[in-house]
Amino acid sequence: MDLEPHKTIRTFIACPIPMAISQKISLVQDQLKAYHWNVKWVPVSNMHLTLSFLGNIQPSMKQKIIYAIDPLISEQKPVRLFLGNMGVFPNTRRPNVLWIGLNGDIGPLMTFQKRLQDALKHLGISENKRHFKAHLTLGRIKGPIPKNQLAKALCLDITEEKNQFICDRLVFYQSQLSSKGAQYSILHEWHF
């Protein structure tokens, strides 16, 4: 689909999550849905580990971004990750985003994420303002949550060996927002 040159596309760079892990996350979401909070839950089919949110870019930037990332891939080894503790952004007093943290090869992942940001910065794409935290977004909180329920939910422990996976792929996604939620399409894909 060709876009008019003046239109921008919403994009991000992420590691996709295997379906088996997404299904485990779906079970966690089901437990949390029992609280009947006002949360817009992320569909498990959209689960991913965002390494860089690029925002709106000109379509002409796509190839430049691909060329900037290409050299990083040959040096990157797959990373082993596993589901960790629950958390919220920005904090428990004003929770906006509910997430599951990731553990495992976080050091190499953070090094790669920093190299990715540096490569994109050379293209004029501004660095994400927030410190990188390896996490998977479960949902966006749209209303108040009772503090006791939130505290109980954040104690859910899913840090088990069987909840691990290998991140061996990087995907350049386009995100199209609609009333039905975000629809993702792959612009480019790399394998570590």
N, C-alpha and C positions, 0 to 999 in steps of 0.2 A: 504494500500500500504506500504510494508516494504521498508525502505531505507537502503542502505548499511551503516555500522557503521561509516565510515569515512565522510559521507556526513552530512552537517548541514541543518537545516530548519530555515527559517525566521519566527519569531513569535512575537506576541504582545498580550497584555491583554486589553480588551475594553468593554464598555457597548454598546450594539447594540441600534440603533435608531428605534423607531416605524415607520412603513410605512407612516402613516399620516403626521408625521413630515418630513420624507424624501421627501414627495410630496411637502410640503411647501418650502423646501429647493430647490427643482427642479425649482419651480416658480421663486425663487430668482436668481438661476443660469441662467434661461432664460432671466431675465431682464439684467443681466450682460453680457450675450452673445451678446446682441444687440450692445455692444461697439466694437465687433470684435477684442478683445485682443488675443494675442498669449498665451492662457492658456490651460493647460491639466486639464480638468474638472473631478472631482471625480464622478463616477457614483453613483446615489442615492442609488443603491442597496449595495454599499460599505460604506455607511455612518456609522460612529461609533465614540464614544468618547474614544479616547485612554487614558488609565491610565498608561500603561507602555509598551514601545517598547523594546522588549528583544533582537532584532536583530537575528543573526544566532546562533543557539544552537545545541548541539548534540541531536539526537533523544532520547538518554538515559536520558536526563534531563527532559523530559516531565512529567514523573510520580513524580519526585522530586518537580517540580514546582507546580503540582496539590496538593501534600501533604502539601507544604508550605502555599498555599493559603486557603486550606480547613478550618483551625481554624478561619480565619478572617471573614468568611462568616456568621457564626452563630451570630456574634455580630453586623453585619451590617444591618441597616434598609434601605428600599428603599428611594431614594432621589428624590424630585420633582425639575425638571429643566425646564427652558423655553428659547427659542431662544432670544439672546440679540443683541448687536451691531455688526457691521462688523469690521474687522480689517485685518492687514497684518503682516507677519513675514518677516524679522526681524524688519523693520520699513518702513515708507512711502517713504524714500529716495531710498531704495533698496528693494522693495517688491518682495518676492519670493513665499510666500504662502498667499492665500486669504482665510479668515475664518469667521465663525459666532461664536461669543462668546456665552457662556451659563450663565444664571443667575439662581437664586433660592437657593436651599440648597447647596451652594458652600462650606461653612465651613465644614459640615460633609463629603462632597465629597473629599475635600482636605485632611482631616484627614485620610480617608480611603486610599486615594492614597499614602500618606506617609507611612502608615502601610504596604501597599502592597510592596512599594519600599524597606522597611526595611526587610520584609520577603524574598524578592528576593536577597537582598544584602548578606544575610546569606548563599545563595547558590553560591555566587561568581559572581552573575549577577550585573554588574556595574549599578549604579544609573544614570538615565537620567541627562544629564548635565544642561539642561534648567529648569528653574522654571516652575512648572506645571501651565498651563493656560487651563481652561475648554473651549474647542472649538471644532467645527466641520470643517474640512478642505473642502473648496469648490473647490479649484483648485490650481495647481502649475503654477506660472507665468513663461513663457518661453521667454518673450521679453519685450521691453520697453512699459510702459503704460503712456499715457499723464496724467500729474499731476492733471489737472482740472477734467478729467474723474474719476480718482481714488478718488479724494476728494468728488465728487458727489456720487460715488458708496458707499463710506464709510458712507454716511449720510442715506442710506436706513435704515428705522426703522421697524423692525418686532417683537419688544418686546410687544407682545400682550398676554393676558391671554390664548387665545385659542391655542397659540403655545407652550403650556407646555406639559410635559410628565413625566412619572415616570421611573426612572432608577432602575429596580429591578432585573437585570440580569448582570452577569459578564461572559465574554466569553474569552477563551484562543484560539486564532486564529493562523493558519498557513497561511502565505502569499506566494503565488507563483507568481513571476513576469514573464510577457511574453510581447510580442509585442502588445497584445490586452489589456494590463493593468494588474493590480493585481487581482488575483483570491484568495478568502479567503475560507478556510475550518475550521470547528470547531473541535478543539482537545478535549475541555472539556467545560462544562457550569455549572454555579452555579446560584442559585436563592436566593435573599435576603429575 
